[in-house]
Amino acid sequence: ALLAMIDVLLVPSEWEGQPLSVLEAMQGGVVVIGRRIPNLDELLRGEPAAGIVLPGDAALWADAIALAADQPEILAAYAREAASRVNEHHGLPRMVAAVDAMYRESFAARRGAW
C-alpha cells in the first residue's frame, strides 16, 4: 500500500544482496534511483533502463530526483520497463520453476550417489 503512494524509491545503500524492496517497487511501477553497486546495476541498467543508478555524489542524486519530478514521461518509461523486467525475470512462475529444477537436480545427483 505504501509503494502505491510514491513515484520514486531512493536506494542509497552501499551494498545490497537481492533487494526485495527494489523488486517490489519495480513491480509496482515505482522508479528506483539507486547507488551504482553490482546488484542494483544488474536490476536497473540495460537497454532500455529500468531505473537510475548513480555514484554517491549528492549533486547527481539531486539532479536525478529533479529529472524524475520534471519529466513524468521519462519516469513512466522507467516504470514500465521495471515492471516488465521484474515480471519476466523475478516473478513467481520463474522462481517456482527455478526451485523445482534445483530440487530435481539435487535428487537426481543423490540417486546417482547411492
HELIX and SHEET records of a PDB file:
HELIX    1   1 LEU A    3  MET A    5  5                                   3    
HELIX    2   2 LEU A   20  GLN A   27  1                                   8    
HELIX    3   3 PRO A   38  LEU A   44  1                                   7    
HELIX    4   4 ALA A   58  ASP A   70  1                                  13    
HELIX    5   5 PRO A   72  HIS A   89  1                                  18    
HELIX    6   6 LEU A   92  ALA A  113  1                                  22    
SHEET    1   A 3 VAL A   8  VAL A  11  0                                        
SHEET    2   A 3 VAL A  31  ARG A  35  1                                        
SHEET    3   A 3 GLY A  51  LEU A  54  1                                        
END                                                                             
